[in-house]
Amino acid sequence: MAAWLEATARVQTALKTEATAQQVLGAEFGNLPFEHFVRRMACADTLIHTWDFARATGQDEHLDPEAVELARTFLVVEDDRIRLPHAFGAKVAPTDNADAQTQLLNFLGRTT
């Protein structure tokens, strides 16, 4: 927990520094400015891994609906770029009545 809090504080501090926030990350991160990477990929990554951990440990798997929708809005357009080796797996076809969370998880290769 201490490491998580320290890392969070360091990211928040970095985002407050304009030069750091605007620093463009390399191609492996989509050539995004640091602040966009944090807003998009890091938050989505944390959201999805929250589900992974909940599933693995038998906890509540429901994700925040607003966070799910926000993640969907930018991940879907990044489809080709997030299928790199060691990133997200192949999409899983959702059922016709799948909710937004299930659609997102299936899009990222997870079965529910």
ChimeraX commands (.cxc) that place a marker at each C-alpha (Angstrom):
marker #1 position 0.00,0.00,0.00 radius 0.5
marker #1 position 2.85,2.36,0.83 radius 0.5
marker #1 position 4.41,1.84,-2.61 radius 0.5
marker #1 position 1.06,2.54,-4.31 radius 0.5
marker #1 position 0.56,5.77,-2.35 radius 0.5
marker #1 position 4.12,6.87,-3.09 radius 0.5
marker #1 position 3.74,6.16,-6.81 radius 0.5
marker #1 position 0.41,8.00,-6.89 radius 0.5
marker #1 position 1.95,11.03,-5.20 radius 0.5
marker #1 position 4.87,11.03,-7.65 radius 0.5
marker #1 position 2.52,10.93,-10.65 radius 0.5
marker #1 position 0.39,13.73,-9.21 radius 0.5
marker #1 position 3.49,15.83,-8.63 radius 0.5
marker #1 position 4.73,15.16,-12.15 radius 0.5
marker #1 position 1.38,16.21,-13.60 radius 0.5
marker #1 position 1.63,19.56,-11.82 radius 0.5
marker #1 position 4.88,20.34,-13.65 radius 0.5
marker #1 position 3.96,21.55,-17.13 radius 0.5
marker #1 position 7.19,20.38,-18.79 radius 0.5
marker #1 position 6.79,16.89,-17.35 radius 0.5
marker #1 position 3.07,16.72,-18.06 radius 0.5
marker #1 position 3.69,17.62,-21.71 radius 0.5
marker #1 position 6.73,15.33,-22.17 radius 0.5
marker #1 position 5.95,12.98,-25.06 radius 0.5
marker #1 position 6.48,9.33,-24.22 radius 0.5
marker #1 position 7.95,6.94,-26.79 radius 0.5
marker #1 position 6.19,4.79,-29.35 radius 0.5
marker #1 position 5.71,1.93,-26.88 radius 0.5
marker #1 position 3.29,4.27,-25.08 radius 0.5
marker #1 position 1.64,5.59,-28.23 radius 0.5
marker #1 position 3.69,8.81,-28.55 radius 0.5
marker #1 position 1.38,10.48,-26.04 radius 0.5
marker #1 position 2.20,13.35,-23.73 radius 0.5
marker #1 position 2.66,12.03,-20.19 radius 0.5
marker #1 position -0.58,13.64,-18.96 radius 0.5
marker #1 position -2.59,11.98,-21.74 radius 0.5
marker #1 position -0.96,8.64,-21.02 radius 0.5
marker #1 position -1.94,8.90,-17.36 radius 0.5
marker #1 position -5.48,10.03,-18.16 radius 0.5
marker #1 position -6.01,7.34,-20.74 radius 0.5
marker #1 position -3.87,4.27,-20.53 radius 0.5
marker #1 position -2.77,4.25,-16.90 radius 0.5
marker #1 position -6.30,4.85,-15.62 radius 0.5
marker #1 position -7.77,2.26,-17.99 radius 0.5
marker #1 position -5.05,-0.19,-17.06 radius 0.5
marker #1 position -5.81,0.28,-13.37 radius 0.5
marker #1 position -9.53,-0.10,-14.05 radius 0.5
marker #1 position -9.10,-3.37,-15.95 radius 0.5
marker #1 position -6.64,-4.82,-13.47 radius 0.5
marker #1 position -9.07,-3.91,-10.67 radius 0.5
marker #1 position -11.49,-6.30,-12.35 radius 0.5
marker #1 position -8.74,-8.91,-12.79 radius 0.5
marker #1 position -7.87,-8.82,-9.09 radius 0.5
marker #1 position -11.53,-8.86,-8.03 radius 0.5
marker #1 position -12.16,-11.88,-10.28 radius 0.5
marker #1 position -9.07,-13.70,-9.04 radius 0.5
marker #1 position -9.89,-13.13,-5.37 radius 0.5
marker #1 position -13.66,-13.60,-5.46 radius 0.5
marker #1 position -14.48,-9.97,-4.72 radius 0.5
marker #1 position -17.10,-7.65,-6.21 radius 0.5
marker #1 position -16.28,-7.31,-9.93 radius 0.5
marker #1 position -18.53,-4.34,-10.68 radius 0.5
marker #1 position -16.57,-1.40,-12.06 radius 0.5
marker #1 position -17.55,2.24,-11.97 radius 0.5
marker #1 position -19.85,2.74,-15.00 radius 0.5
marker #1 position -18.44,6.19,-15.81 radius 0.5
marker #1 position -14.88,4.85,-15.75 radius 0.5
marker #1 position -15.93,1.94,-17.98 radius 0.5
marker #1 position -17.50,4.30,-20.51 radius 0.5
marker #1 position -14.50,6.65,-20.47 radius 0.5
marker #1 position -12.12,3.73,-21.02 radius 0.5
marker #1 position -14.26,2.43,-23.88 radius 0.5
marker #1 position -14.27,5.82,-25.64 radius 0.5
marker #1 position -10.53,5.91,-26.11 radius 0.5
marker #1 position -9.58,2.23,-26.14 radius 0.5
marker #1 position -11.89,1.35,-29.03 radius 0.5
marker #1 position -10.21,3.87,-31.32 radius 0.5
marker #1 position -6.80,2.50,-30.26 radius 0.5
marker #1 position -7.81,-1.05,-31.23 radius 0.5
marker #1 position -4.93,-1.82,-33.61 radius 0.5
marker #1 position -2.33,-0.20,-31.38 radius 0.5
marker #1 position -3.30,-2.06,-28.20 radius 0.5
marker #1 position -3.05,-5.48,-29.82 radius 0.5
marker #1 position 0.75,-5.38,-29.70 radius 0.5
marker #1 position 2.56,-8.43,-28.34 radius 0.5
marker #1 position 2.33,-8.66,-24.57 radius 0.5
marker #1 position -0.47,-6.09,-24.43 radius 0.5
marker #1 position -4.16,-6.94,-24.81 radius 0.5
marker #1 position -5.30,-10.27,-26.17 radius 0.5
marker #1 position -7.68,-10.99,-29.01 radius 0.5
marker #1 position -11.20,-9.66,-28.67 radius 0.5
marker #1 position -13.93,-11.93,-27.36 radius 0.5
marker #1 position -17.34,-11.59,-29.04 radius 0.5
marker #1 position -19.82,-10.26,-26.47 radius 0.5
marker #1 position -23.34,-11.63,-26.22 radius 0.5
marker #1 position -26.14,-9.54,-27.71 radius 0.5
marker #1 position -27.30,-8.42,-24.27 radius 0.5
marker #1 position -23.86,-7.68,-22.80 radius 0.5
marker #1 position -23.65,-4.61,-20.59 radius 0.5
marker #1 position -21.00,-1.90,-21.11 radius 0.5
marker #1 position -18.58,-3.45,-18.61 radius 0.5
marker #1 position -18.78,-6.86,-20.26 radius 0.5
marker #1 position -18.36,-5.30,-23.70 radius 0.5
marker #1 position -15.20,-3.53,-22.52 radius 0.5
marker #1 position -13.78,-6.63,-20.88 radius 0.5
marker #1 position -14.54,-8.72,-23.97 radius 0.5
marker #1 position -12.98,-6.07,-26.20 radius 0.5
marker #1 position -9.81,-6.42,-24.12 radius 0.5
marker #1 position -9.79,-10.21,-24.39 radius 0.5
marker #1 position -11.37,-11.14,-21.09 radius 0.5
marker #1 position -14.25,-13.54,-20.64 radius 0.5
marker #1 position -16.75,-12.90,-17.92 radius 0.5
marker link #1:1,2 radius 0.2
marker link #1:2,3 radius 0.2
marker link #1:3,4 radius 0.2
marker link #1:4,5 radius 0.2
marker link #1:5,6 radius 0.2
marker link #1:6,7 radius 0.2
marker link #1:7,8 radius 0.2
marker link #1:8,9 radius 0.2
marker link #1:9,10 radius 0.2
marker link #1:10,11 radius 0.2
marker link #1:11,12 radius 0.2
marker link #1:12,13 radius 0.2
marker link #1:13,14 radius 0.2
marker link #1:14,15 radius 0.2
marker link #1:15,16 radius 0.2
marker link #1:16,17 radius 0.2
marker link #1:17,18 radius 0.2
marker link #1:18,19 radius 0.2
marker link #1:19,20 radius 0.2
marker link #1:20,21 radius 0.2
marker link #1:21,22 radius 0.2
marker link #1:22,23 radius 0.2
marker link #1:23,24 radius 0.2
marker link #1:24,25 radius 0.2
marker link #1:25,26 radius 0.2
marker link #1:26,27 radius 0.2
marker link #1:27,28 radius 0.2
marker link #1:28,29 radius 0.2
marker link #1:29,30 radius 0.2
marker link #1:30,31 radius 0.2
marker link #1:31,32 radius 0.2
marker link #1:32,33 radius 0.2
marker link #1:33,34 radius 0.2
marker link #1:34,35 radius 0.2
marker link #1:35,36 radius 0.2
marker link #1:36,37 radius 0.2
marker link #1:37,38 radius 0.2
marker link #1:38,39 radius 0.2
marker link #1:39,40 radius 0.2
marker link #1:40,41 radius 0.2
marker link #1:41,42 radius 0.2
marker link #1:42,43 radius 0.2
marker link #1:43,44 radius 0.2
marker link #1:44,45 radius 0.2
marker link #1:45,46 radius 0.2
marker link #1:46,47 radius 0.2
marker link #1:47,48 radius 0.2
marker link #1:48,49 radius 0.2
marker link #1:49,50 radius 0.2
marker link #1:50,51 radius 0.2
marker link #1:51,52 radius 0.2
marker link #1:52,53 radius 0.2
marker link #1:53,54 radius 0.2
marker link #1:54,55 radius 0.2
marker link #1:55,56 radius 0.2
marker link #1:56,57 radius 0.2
marker link #1:57,58 radius 0.2
marker link #1:58,59 radius 0.2
marker link #1:59,60 radius 0.2
marker link #1:60,61 radius 0.2
marker link #1:61,62 radius 0.2
marker link #1:62,63 radius 0.2
marker link #1:63,64 radius 0.2
marker link #1:64,65 radius 0.2
marker link #1:65,66 radius 0.2
marker link #1:66,67 radius 0.2
marker link #1:67,68 radius 0.2
marker link #1:68,69 radius 0.2
marker link #1:69,70 radius 0.2
marker link #1:70,71 radius 0.2
marker link #1:71,72 radius 0.2
marker link #1:72,73 radius 0.2
marker link #1:73,74 radius 0.2
marker link #1:74,75 radius 0.2
marker link #1:75,76 radius 0.2
marker link #1:76,77 radius 0.2
marker link #1:77,78 radius 0.2
marker link #1:78,79 radius 0.2
marker link #1:79,80 radius 0.2
marker link #1:80,81 radius 0.2
marker link #1:81,82 radius 0.2
marker link #1:82,83 radius 0.2
marker link #1:83,84 radius 0.2
marker link #1:84,85 radius 0.2
marker link #1:85,86 radius 0.2
marker link #1:86,87 radius 0.2
marker link #1:87,88 radius 0.2
marker link #1:88,89 radius 0.2
marker link #1:89,90 radius 0.2
marker link #1:90,91 radius 0.2
marker link #1:91,92 radius 0.2
marker link #1:92,93 radius 0.2
marker link #1:93,94 radius 0.2
marker link #1:94,95 radius 0.2
marker link #1:95,96 radius 0.2
marker link #1:96,97 radius 0.2
marker link #1:97,98 radius 0.2
marker link #1:98,99 radius 0.2
marker link #1:99,100 radius 0.2
marker link #1:100,101 radius 0.2
marker link #1:101,102 radius 0.2
marker link #1:102,103 radius 0.2
marker link #1:103,104 radius 0.2
marker link #1:104,105 radius 0.2
marker link #1:105,106 radius 0.2
marker link #1:106,107 radius 0.2
marker link #1:107,108 radius 0.2
marker link #1:108,109 radius 0.2
marker link #1:109,110 radius 0.2
marker link #1:110,111 radius 0.2
marker link #1:111,112 radius 0.2
view
